[in-house]
Amino acid sequence: MIKLWTKEAIKCYLRNQKCQGCFFEDFFSSDDLKCEMSDTVNYLLKEIGKPTQKQIKSIEYDEVEEKRILKETKPFRKHLKYIAKKADEERSNNLKLFVEKQLKKKCL
């Protein structure tokens, strides 16, 4: 068991240990897996107490920074998705041409 407040543990604490809005919410939505972060938060509260205001402010700053970076890189990420899609289409077209050539060779 961990003995310090991690970023995800603090986020869980700030959400009052509710899974809604958690980064891992979809991951643990199946019946096979169970999130244990709530148990970790309870353990940390019992053993070392609440996270400090400094730790909480650090998490809040990180989230603002992540949103800023995502916003600034959105056009770039959109362009990368476009490039990846075009590359997939090109590979698919090249594969079709290759197969057609091979079939023609076999038929001749």
Summary of the structure (lengths in Angstrom):
residues: 108
radius of gyration: 24.2
end to end distance: 69.1
largest distance: 79.5
contacts: 226
relative contact order: 0.10
helix: 71%
strand: 0%
